[in-house]
Amino acid sequence: MQRYVLMRLAQTMPLLVLITLLVFGLTLLLPGGPLAQFASDPSLSPADLQQLRHDYGLDEPAPLRYAQWLGAMLRGDFGNSYASREPVTTLIEERLPNTLLLQGIALLLTLAIALPLGVAAAVHRHSWVDYLATFVCSVGHAVPTFWSGLLAIMLFAVQFRAWGLPALPATGMVTLGASGGSVPDRIAHLVLPVAILALFNASQYTRYVRTSMLDVLGQDYLRTARAKGLAERALIVRHALRNAALPVVTLLALEIPTLFSGAVVVESIFAWPGMGRLFLDSAVRFDYPVLLGLVTIAAGLVILTALLCDVVYAWLDPRIRLT
């Protein structure tokens, strides 16, 4: 196990370098560029634009720019934003807690919904519980978050206020004018985005849990344990659910990077100042240092969580051996 982990970690750095090279190359192919926002400004002369190109380092050869950026990145310096001139690490530090709060609560709510619902649907197969869970999951996964988010804003923020009912806030983290925002105010701002994320993700998780549980419940060792008189509750919780958790572990491993990268659509709809919103704003403004920093960190998290997923697999199922 230890040898396997060390080998995978040794492969991480070349893979990350390759990813950064591909992303850097793609930024060069994008139309426009960081100076596109200044091109239509009549107050800027061609000489001013050329000076801006020099200030941003865009007049240097692309291989040299990449080598300089990669060397600084390996030292933990992702450069400065073209738009705000702030260090990329500072922008990430400002937005990351907001995304962790939103995504973390949404993930916990997702598991709280998906695990019991998926297990109940599998245990009571072909019953009304199973049919209802399948229908709800199909609808929940088919409706995109941008549509359900807008509907939630129209109903709970707009119509509730028009009907004289207590309305939920639709944008931001705190109410404008509030000094720092009280705890109830922050919770109220979390309700809609967390609910939209959790319901969308729970529909996918529930289907995986149900399918995996159905496969495990038909195994011979469970029939043997049931024949020996093991209580049904203990059989499901201790044995079936543990083995059925392997696909869920894979999904959780894929979700961990999103705790950093954020939900672009939901954060944009609800004006949540998180990492997803930062990524979208940087893409619109061709803010290459921020984009490269976000993609590099997200790629590193994907690689590390894939390794963690393999290790957890071996712990959940002793038949799996990592070599």
C-alpha positions as CSV (number, residue, x, y, z in Angstrom):
1,M,0.0,0.0,0.0
2,Q,2.7,2.5,1.0
3,R,4.7,1.7,-2.2
4,Y,1.6,2.3,-4.3
5,V,0.9,5.6,-2.7
6,L,4.4,6.8,-3.1
7,M,4.4,5.8,-6.8
8,R,1.2,7.6,-7.4
9,L,2.5,10.7,-5.7
10,A,5.6,10.6,-7.9
11,Q,3.4,10.6,-11.0
12,T,1.5,13.6,-9.8
13,M,3.9,16.4,-10.7
14,P,4.5,15.4,-14.4
15,L,0.8,15.1,-14.8
16,L,0.2,18.5,-13.3
17,V,2.8,20.0,-15.5
18,L,1.2,18.5,-18.6
19,I,-2.2,19.8,-17.5
20,T,-0.8,23.3,-17.0
21,L,0.8,23.2,-20.4
22,L,-2.5,22.2,-22.1
23,V,-4.4,24.9,-20.2
24,F,-1.8,27.5,-21.0
25,G,-1.9,26.6,-24.6
26,L,-5.7,26.8,-24.7
27,T,-5.6,30.3,-23.3
28,L,-3.4,31.4,-26.2
29,L,-6.1,30.1,-28.7
30,L,-8.9,32.0,-27.1
31,P,-10.2,35.0,-29.2
32,G,-9.8,38.4,-27.7
33,G,-7.5,38.4,-24.7
34,P,-6.9,40.4,-21.6
35,L,-6.7,43.7,-23.6
36,A,-10.0,43.2,-25.4
37,Q,-11.8,45.1,-22.6
38,F,-9.6,48.2,-23.4
39,A,-9.7,48.0,-27.2
40,S,-13.0,49.9,-27.4
41,D,-11.8,52.7,-25.0
42,P,-11.3,55.8,-27.2
43,S,-9.1,57.4,-24.5
44,L,-6.4,54.8,-25.0
45,S,-4.0,55.2,-27.9
46,P,-2.1,52.3,-29.6
47,A,0.9,53.3,-27.6
48,D,-1.1,52.9,-24.4
49,L,-2.3,49.5,-25.5
50,Q,1.3,48.5,-26.3
51,Q,2.3,49.7,-22.8
52,L,-0.4,47.6,-21.3
53,R,0.8,44.6,-23.3
54,H,4.3,45.1,-21.8
55,D,2.9,45.6,-18.3
56,Y,1.0,42.3,-18.5
57,G,4.0,40.5,-20.1
58,L,2.0,39.7,-23.2
59,D,4.7,40.9,-25.5
60,E,7.1,38.1,-24.5
61,P,7.2,34.8,-26.3
62,A,4.7,32.3,-25.1
63,P,7.2,29.6,-24.1
64,L,9.1,32.1,-21.9
65,R,5.8,33.3,-20.3
66,Y,4.9,29.7,-19.6
67,A,8.3,28.9,-18.1
68,Q,8.2,32.0,-15.9
69,W,4.7,31.2,-14.7
70,L,5.5,27.5,-14.1
71,G,8.6,28.4,-12.1
72,A,6.6,30.8,-9.9
73,M,3.7,28.4,-9.5
74,L,6.1,25.7,-8.2
75,R,7.1,28.2,-5.5
76,G,3.5,28.8,-4.6
77,D,3.2,32.1,-6.5
78,F,0.3,32.1,-9.0
79,G,0.9,35.7,-10.1
80,N,-1.3,38.7,-10.0
81,S,-4.8,39.1,-11.5
82,Y,-4.9,41.2,-14.7
83,A,-8.2,42.8,-13.6
84,S,-7.6,43.7,-10.0
85,R,-3.8,43.4,-9.8
86,E,-4.3,41.5,-6.6
87,P,-2.3,38.2,-6.0
88,V,-4.3,35.2,-7.2
89,T,-3.7,33.5,-3.8
90,T,-5.4,36.5,-2.1
91,L,-8.4,36.2,-4.4
92,I,-8.6,32.5,-3.6
93,E,-8.3,33.0,0.1
94,E,-11.1,35.5,0.0
95,R,-13.5,33.3,-2.0
96,L,-12.6,29.8,-0.8
97,P,-14.4,29.9,2.7
98,N,-17.6,31.0,1.0
99,T,-17.5,28.1,-1.4
100,L,-16.6,25.6,1.3
101,L,-19.5,26.7,3.4
102,L,-22.0,26.4,0.5
103,Q,-20.7,23.2,-1.0
104,G,-20.0,21.5,2.4
105,I,-23.5,22.0,3.7
106,A,-25.0,21.0,0.3
107,L,-22.9,17.8,0.3
108,L,-24.0,16.9,3.8
109,L,-27.6,17.5,2.9
110,T,-27.2,15.4,-0.3
111,L,-25.9,12.4,1.7
112,A,-28.7,12.9,4.3
113,I,-31.2,12.6,1.5
114,A,-29.7,10.1,-0.8
115,L,-28.4,7.4,1.5
116,P,-31.7,6.6,3.4
117,L,-33.8,7.1,0.2
118,G,-31.6,4.9,-1.9
119,V,-31.5,2.2,0.7
120,A,-35.3,2.3,1.2
121,A,-35.9,2.1,-2.5
122,A,-33.7,-1.0,-2.8
123,V,-35.0,-2.8,0.3
124,H,-38.6,-2.1,-0.8
125,R,-38.1,-2.8,-4.5
126,H,-41.1,-2.5,-6.8
127,S,-43.1,-0.9,-4.0
128,W,-44.6,2.6,-3.9
129,V,-41.5,3.8,-2.1
130,D,-39.3,2.6,-4.9
131,Y,-41.5,4.1,-7.6
132,L,-41.7,7.4,-5.8
133,A,-38.0,7.6,-5.3
134,T,-37.3,6.7,-8.9
135,F,-39.7,9.3,-10.2
136,V,-38.4,12.1,-7.9
137,C,-34.8,11.3,-8.9
138,S,-35.6,11.3,-12.6
139,V,-37.3,14.7,-12.3
140,G,-34.6,16.1,-10.1
141,H,-31.8,15.1,-12.3
142,A,-33.5,16.2,-15.5
143,V,-34.2,19.7,-14.4
144,P,-31.0,21.8,-14.7
145,T,-29.9,23.9,-11.8
146,F,-30.1,27.2,-13.7
147,W,-33.8,26.5,-14.3
148,S,-34.7,25.3,-10.8
149,G,-32.7,28.1,-9.3
150,L,-34.6,30.8,-11.2
151,L,-37.9,29.1,-10.3
152,A,-36.9,29.0,-6.6
153,I,-36.1,32.8,-6.8
154,M,-39.4,33.6,-8.5
155,L,-41.4,31.6,-5.9
156,F,-39.7,32.0,-2.6
157,A,-38.2,35.4,-3.1
158,V,-40.6,37.2,-5.4
159,Q,-44.0,35.7,-5.1
160,F,-43.8,35.1,-1.3
161,R,-43.0,38.8,-0.9
162,A,-46.0,39.7,-3.2
163,W,-48.3,37.4,-1.2
164,G,-47.2,39.0,2.1
165,L,-45.4,35.8,3.2
166,P,-41.9,35.7,4.7
167,A,-39.6,35.7,1.7
168,L,-36.1,34.2,1.4
169,P,-33.2,36.3,0.1
170,A,-32.2,35.5,-3.4
171,T,-28.7,36.9,-3.8
172,G,-25.5,37.3,-1.9
173,M,-24.4,36.1,1.5
174,V,-25.8,38.8,3.7
175,T,-28.5,41.5,3.5
176,L,-27.2,44.7,2.0
177,G,-26.6,47.3,4.8
178,A,-26.2,44.6,7.5
179,S,-23.0,45.0,9.4
180,G,-21.3,41.6,8.8
181,G,-24.6,39.8,8.7
182,S,-26.1,37.9,11.7
183,V,-26.2,34.1,11.9
184,P,-29.9,33.9,11.0
185,D,-29.4,36.2,8.1
186,R,-26.5,34.1,6.7
187,I,-28.6,30.9,7.2
188,A,-31.5,32.5,5.3
189,H,-29.1,33.3,2.4
190,L,-27.9,29.7,2.3
191,V,-31.3,28.1,2.1
192,L,-32.0,28.5,-1.6
193,P,-28.6,27.7,-3.1
194,V,-28.0,24.8,-0.7
195,A,-31.4,23.3,-1.5
196,I,-30.9,23.6,-5.3
197,L,-27.5,22.0,-5.1
198,A,-28.5,19.2,-2.7
199,L,-31.7,18.2,-4.5
200,F,-29.9,18.1,-7.9
201,N,-27.0,16.0,-6.5
202,A,-29.2,13.8,-4.3
203,S,-31.1,12.6,-7.4
204,Q,-27.9,11.2,-8.8
205,Y,-26.6,9.8,-5.5
206,T,-29.9,8.1,-4.7
207,R,-29.9,6.2,-8.0
208,Y,-26.3,5.0,-7.4
209,V,-27.1,3.9,-3.9
210,R,-30.3,2.0,-5.0
211,T,-28.5,0.3,-7.9
212,S,-25.5,-0.7,-5.8
213,M,-27.7,-1.9,-2.9
214,L,-29.8,-4.1,-5.2
215,D,-26.6,-5.7,-6.5
216,V,-25.3,-6.4,-3.0
217,L,-28.6,-7.6,-1.6
218,G,-28.6,-10.4,-4.1
219,Q,-25.2,-11.8,-2.9
220,D,-24.9,-15.2,-1.4
221,Y,-23.2,-14.1,1.8
222,L,-26.2,-11.9,2.7
223,R,-28.6,-14.8,2.1
224,T,-26.4,-16.9,4.3
225,A,-26.3,-14.3,7.1
226,R,-30.1,-13.9,6.9
227,A,-30.5,-17.7,7.1
228,K,-28.4,-17.7,10.2
229,G,-30.8,-15.3,11.9
230,L,-28.9,-12.0,11.6
231,A,-31.3,-9.1,12.3
232,E,-32.4,-7.4,9.1
233,R,-31.4,-4.0,10.3
234,A,-27.8,-5.2,11.1
235,L,-27.6,-7.0,7.8
236,I,-28.4,-3.9,5.8
237,V,-26.4,-1.4,7.8
238,R,-23.3,-3.4,8.7
239,H,-22.9,-5.5,5.6
240,A,-24.9,-4.5,2.6
241,L,-24.5,-0.7,2.9
242,R,-20.8,-0.9,3.5
243,N,-20.2,-2.9,0.3
244,A,-22.7,-0.8,-1.6
245,A,-20.8,2.3,-0.6
246,L,-18.0,1.8,-3.2
247,P,-19.8,3.7,-6.0
248,V,-20.8,6.4,-3.6
249,V,-17.1,6.7,-2.6
250,T,-16.3,7.3,-6.2
251,L,-18.9,10.1,-6.5
252,L,-17.7,11.7,-3.3
253,A,-14.1,11.6,-4.6
254,L,-15.3,13.5,-7.6
255,E,-17.2,16.0,-5.5
256,I,-14.2,16.9,-3.3
257,P,-12.6,19.1,-6.0
258,T,-15.9,20.9,-6.3
259,L,-15.6,22.0,-2.7
260,F,-12.7,24.1,-4.0
261,S,-13.8,24.9,-7.5
262,G,-17.4,25.8,-6.6
263,A,-20.7,25.5,-8.5
264,V,-20.4,28.0,-11.4
265,V,-24.1,28.0,-12.3
266,V,-25.6,28.2,-8.8
267,E,-23.1,30.7,-7.5
268,S,-23.8,32.9,-10.6
269,I,-27.6,32.7,-10.2
270,F,-27.6,33.5,-6.5
271,A,-24.7,36.0,-6.7
272,W,-22.7,33.9,-4.2
273,P,-19.2,35.2,-3.9
274,G,-17.4,31.9,-4.2
275,M,-14.9,30.2,-6.4
276,G,-17.3,29.3,-9.1
277,R,-18.3,33.0,-9.5
278,L,-14.6,33.9,-9.5
279,F,-13.9,31.4,-12.3
280,L,-16.7,32.8,-14.4
281,D,-15.8,36.4,-13.9
282,S,-12.1,35.6,-14.7
283,A,-13.1,33.8,-17.9
284,V,-15.2,36.7,-19.1
285,R,-12.4,39.1,-18.5
286,F,-9.7,36.8,-19.9
287,D,-7.9,36.9,-16.6
288,Y,-5.4,34.2,-17.4
289,P,-3.4,34.1,-14.1
290,V,-6.6,33.5,-12.1
291,L,-7.9,30.9,-14.6
292,L,-4.5,29.1,-14.6
293,G,-4.3,29.1,-10.8
294,L,-7.9,27.8,-10.3
295,V,-7.5,25.0,-13.0
296,T,-4.1,23.9,-11.6
297,I,-5.3,23.6,-8.0
298,A,-8.5,21.9,-9.1
299,A,-6.5,19.4,-11.2
300,G,-4.2,18.7,-8.3
301,L,-7.2,18.0,-6.1
302,V,-8.7,15.6,-8.7
303,I,-5.5,13.6,-8.8
304,L,-5.2,13.5,-5.0
305,T,-8.8,12.5,-4.5
306,A,-8.5,9.7,-7.1
307,L,-5.6,8.4,-5.0
308,L,-7.6,8.7,-1.8
309,C,-10.5,7.0,-3.5
310,D,-8.3,4.0,-4.3
311,V,-7.1,3.8,-0.7
312,V,-10.7,3.9,0.7
313,Y,-11.7,1.2,-1.7
314,A,-9.1,-1.1,-0.3
315,W,-10.4,-0.3,3.3
316,L,-14.0,-0.9,2.4
317,D,-13.4,-4.1,0.5
318,P,-10.5,-6.2,1.7
319,R,-10.5,-8.2,-1.5
320,I,-9.0,-5.1,-3.3
321,R,-5.3,-5.0,-3.1
322,L,-3.2,-2.0,-4.2
323,T,0.2,-2.9,-5.6
